[in-house]
Amino acid sequence: MGKQNRSLHLNLFLASLGHHEAAWRHPASDVNGIYDFRYLERLAQKAEQAKLDSLFLADRYSTSQKAVKYGAVGGLEPLTLLSALAVVTKHIGLIATVSTSFNEPYNIARRFASLDHLSGGRAGWNIITSGTDSEAQNFNLDQIPAHHLRYERAKEFVEVALKLWDSWEEDALIKDKASGIYANNSKVHEPNHRGKHFSVRGPLNLSRSPQGRPLLVQAGSSADGKDFAAEYAEAIFTAQQTIEDARAFYADVKARIAQLGRIPEHVKILPGICPIIGESEAEAKEKEAQLHELTHPAYSLLQLSNRIGFDLSVYPLDGRLPELPATEQIAGHQSRTQLIRDLADREKLTIRELLLRLAGGRGHLTIAGTAKQVADELEQWFVSGAADGFNIMPQLTYGGLDDFLDQVVPELQRRGLFRTEYTGTKLRDHYDLPYPSNQYAASLEHPST
C-alpha cells in the first residue's frame, strides 16, 4: 500500500493491567500497579517515547459487590492522575473521561483549564453521558435518565463550558505592575447562561488556557451520539468489528460534520483496537487463549448484562443470545448493544462464545498476530476510509504494551504512516487541529500552534 499524504494518529487507552477482563490474573501482572503512580508514570513515558499523540483514561462512576469479587475494577480518578502525569511528561496529550450527567459545567471547565495550563496545552476531554442505573444511584437518582435526555443535558453542558473557556480573551491579561492593572476587564466576559439544565453567570476564575480549550473527544456511536459528535467533537473514539462497518461509520459521521459547516478533516475518527502480538500468529493466538482461560463466566456475564442493560443470568450459557429490546428502547449504551447483537448474530455465537469474544475489548476489535499483521490491519483501515488513527487498547499491559510500542510503531514509521518526532508541543498540534476562535472576540489574533 502506498504512502499517504496524511499521518495516522495513535492514542493509548491506558488500562493499568490491560483491557482483557482477566489481565489482572495473568502471571506477569502486578495487581498493585492499579494504584502505583511510578508504574503508571513509566507507561505514560513509554508511550511518549514512542511519539504517540495522547493517552486516555476511561471512567465509570460505580462498582458493585458482585463485580469486585472477580474483577479488578475501579482505579484512580482520571483528572487527578493526569494532573500528576502532566508533571512527568512533556509532549503526550492527556485525555480524561468526565460525565456530563453527574457534574456541573463550571467545575469541569475549571478543572480542564487547570490541566491545560499545568501541562502546557495538552488537555483533552472525553465527553460521556454515562449509561447505567448503578451510576445514577450514586448521584441522587433511582435510574439513569432516558438516552435523549442525557444528550440534551450534555449539549447544554458543553455549550456552557465553551462559554466559560472563552470568557477570557487571549490578550485579556495586562499584568502591568507599574499601573496596577492586572487584566483588561473589557476582555473578560460574563456568559450569564440561563438554560433548561444550567444557570451559570461566569466568567471562569482563571485565564484562557494554552489551547484555548481542551481537545473535545466523544465516544458514543448511537444516532444521538453521532449528532453530538458532528457538532462538538474534534476526535471520536469508536468501536467497530469489521472494516465495512468502520467505513460506513466514518462516511456517515464525516458527512454529518460537513452538513453542519465544519471541516471533516478537523475531526479525527479513531476506532479501538485490542492487540496481542507474537513472533508468529500461532504464538499470539496462544497468548490470547491463555487469557481467555483465566476469565470467570460469572463476572463476564455480569459485565455483559450491565453493558447492554439486560439481565442474562437466567439464560443458558450454551444457548444463543435472547431477543433484546429494540435499540431505541435501550436507556443505556445503545450503540454498543447494537454492535454486540450484530456480532452474536453474524457469527452465530452462543452466550459463552460471545463472552470470550468480548473479554479482550468489550466490543472493540481484537487482533492476535505478528507485529506485521497488526500493522497491515491498521494500514488497511487507515488508507481505505475507515479510520484517521486508532485507540490502542493492549489486552495485556505487562509485555503487551511494549510489544506494540517496540514492534508495531516502528513498522508504521518505516511505512511513512506515523511520526518519528513530535512537531509541536500541544495536543492540537499532534492531531493537526487549529487553535479555536473565541466566541466573544470580534477578531482574535493568536500565535500559530
Secondary structure in CASP SS format (residue, H / E / C, confidence):
PFRMAT SS
TARGET T0000
AUTHOR 0000-0000-0000
METHOD secondary structure of the structure
MODEL  1
M C 1.00
G C 1.00
K C 1.00
Q C 1.00
N C 1.00
R C 1.00
S C 1.00
L C 1.00
H E 1.00
L E 1.00
N E 1.00
L E 1.00
F E 1.00
L C 1.00
A C 1.00
S C 1.00
L C 1.00
G C 1.00
H C 1.00
H C 1.00
E C 1.00
A C 1.00
A H 1.00
W H 1.00
R H 1.00
H C 1.00
P C 1.00
A C 1.00
S C 1.00
D C 1.00
V H 1.00
N H 1.00
G H 1.00
I H 1.00
Y H 1.00
D C 1.00
F H 1.00
R H 1.00
Y H 1.00
L H 1.00
E H 1.00
R H 1.00
L H 1.00
A H 1.00
Q H 1.00
K H 1.00
A H 1.00
E H 1.00
Q H 1.00
A C 1.00
K C 1.00
L C 1.00
D C 1.00
S E 1.00
L E 1.00
F E 1.00
L E 1.00
A C 1.00
D C 1.00
R C 1.00
Y C 1.00
S C 1.00
T C 1.00
S C 1.00
Q H 1.00
K H 1.00
A H 1.00
V H 1.00
K H 1.00
Y H 1.00
G C 1.00
A C 1.00
V C 1.00
G C 1.00
G C 1.00
L C 1.00
E C 1.00
P H 1.00
L H 1.00
T H 1.00
L H 1.00
L H 1.00
S H 1.00
A H 1.00
L H 1.00
A H 1.00
V H 1.00
V H 1.00
T C 1.00
K C 1.00
H C 1.00
I C 1.00
G E 1.00
L E 1.00
I E 1.00
A E 1.00
T E 1.00
V E 1.00
S E 1.00
T C 1.00
S C 1.00
F C 1.00
N C 1.00
E C 1.00
P H 1.00
Y H 1.00
N H 1.00
I H 1.00
A H 1.00
R H 1.00
R H 1.00
F H 1.00
A H 1.00
S H 1.00
L H 1.00
D H 1.00
H H 1.00
L H 1.00
S H 1.00
G C 1.00
G C 1.00
R C 1.00
A E 1.00
G E 1.00
W E 1.00
N E 1.00
I E 1.00
I E 1.00
T C 1.00
S C 1.00
G C 1.00
T C 1.00
D H 1.00
S H 1.00
E H 1.00
A H 1.00
Q C 1.00
N C 1.00
F C 1.00
N C 1.00
L C 1.00
D C 1.00
Q C 1.00
I C 1.00
P C 1.00
A C 1.00
H H 1.00
H H 1.00
L H 1.00
R H 1.00
Y H 1.00
E H 1.00
R H 1.00
A H 1.00
K H 1.00
E H 1.00
F H 1.00
V H 1.00
E H 1.00
V H 1.00
A H 1.00
L H 1.00
K H 1.00
L H 1.00
W H 1.00
D C 1.00
S C 1.00
W E 1.00
E C 1.00
E C 1.00
D C 1.00
A C 1.00
L E 1.00
I E 1.00
K E 1.00
D E 1.00
K C 1.00
A C 1.00
S C 1.00
G C 1.00
I E 1.00
Y E 1.00
A E 1.00
N C 1.00
N H 1.00
S H 1.00
K H 1.00
V E 1.00
H C 1.00
E C 1.00
P C 1.00
N C 1.00
H E 1.00
R E 1.00
G C 1.00
K C 1.00
H C 1.00
F C 1.00
S E 1.00
V E 1.00
R C 1.00
G C 1.00
P C 1.00
L C 1.00
N C 1.00
L C 1.00
S C 1.00
R C 1.00
S C 1.00
P C 1.00
Q C 1.00
G C 1.00
R C 1.00
P C 1.00
L E 1.00
L E 1.00
V E 1.00
Q E 1.00
A C 1.00
G C 1.00
S C 1.00
S C 1.00
A H 1.00
D H 1.00
G H 1.00
K H 1.00
D H 1.00
F H 1.00
A H 1.00
A H 1.00
E H 1.00
Y H 1.00
A C 1.00
E C 1.00
A E 1.00
I E 1.00
F E 1.00
T E 1.00
A C 1.00
Q C 1.00
Q C 1.00
T C 1.00
I H 1.00
E H 1.00
D H 1.00
A H 1.00
R H 1.00
A H 1.00
F H 1.00
Y H 1.00
A H 1.00
D H 1.00
V H 1.00
K H 1.00
A H 1.00
R H 1.00
I H 1.00
A H 1.00
Q H 1.00
L C 1.00
G C 1.00
R C 1.00
I C 1.00
P H 1.00
E H 1.00
H H 1.00
V C 1.00
K E 1.00
I E 1.00
L E 1.00
P E 1.00
G E 1.00
I E 1.00
C E 1.00
P E 1.00
I E 1.00
I E 1.00
G C 1.00
E C 1.00
S C 1.00
E H 1.00
A H 1.00
E H 1.00
A H 1.00
K H 1.00
E H 1.00
K H 1.00
E H 1.00
A H 1.00
Q H 1.00
L H 1.00
H H 1.00
E H 1.00
L C 1.00
T C 1.00
H C 1.00
P H 1.00
A H 1.00
Y H 1.00
S H 1.00
L H 1.00
L H 1.00
Q H 1.00
L H 1.00
S H 1.00
N H 1.00
R H 1.00
I H 1.00
G C 1.00
F C 1.00
D C 1.00
L C 1.00
S C 1.00
V C 1.00
Y C 1.00
P C 1.00
L C 1.00
D C 1.00
G C 1.00
R E 1.00
L C 1.00
P C 1.00
E C 1.00
L C 1.00
P C 1.00
A C 1.00
T H 1.00
E H 1.00
Q H 1.00
I C 1.00
A C 1.00
G C 1.00
H C 1.00
Q H 1.00
S H 1.00
R H 1.00
T H 1.00
Q H 1.00
L H 1.00
I H 1.00
R H 1.00
D H 1.00
L H 1.00
A H 1.00
D H 1.00
R H 1.00
E H 1.00
K C 1.00
L C 1.00
T E 1.00
I H 1.00
R H 1.00
E H 1.00
L H 1.00
L H 1.00
L H 1.00
R H 1.00
L H 1.00
A H 1.00
G C 1.00
G C 1.00
R C 1.00
G C 1.00
H C 1.00
L E 1.00
T E 1.00
I E 1.00
A E 1.00
G E 1.00
T C 1.00
A H 1.00
K H 1.00
Q H 1.00
V H 1.00
A H 1.00
D H 1.00
E H 1.00
L H 1.00
E H 1.00
Q H 1.00
W H 1.00
F H 1.00
V H 1.00
S C 1.00
G C 1.00
A C 1.00
A C 1.00
D C 1.00
G E 1.00
F E 1.00
N E 1.00
I E 1.00
M C 1.00
P C 1.00
Q C 1.00
L C 1.00
T C 1.00
Y C 1.00
G C 1.00
G H 1.00
L H 1.00
D H 1.00
D H 1.00
F H 1.00
L H 1.00
D H 1.00
Q H 1.00
V H 1.00
V H 1.00
P H 1.00
E H 1.00
L H 1.00
Q H 1.00
R H 1.00
R C 1.00
G C 1.00
L C 1.00
F C 1.00
R C 1.00
T C 1.00
E C 1.00
Y C 1.00
T C 1.00
G C 1.00
T C 1.00
K C 1.00
L H 1.00
R H 1.00
D H 1.00
H H 1.00
Y C 1.00
D C 1.00
L C 1.00
P C 1.00
Y C 1.00
P C 1.00
S C 1.00
N C 1.00
Q C 1.00
Y C 1.00
A C 1.00
A C 1.00
S C 1.00
L C 1.00
E C 1.00
H C 1.00
P C 1.00
S C 1.00
T C 1.00
END
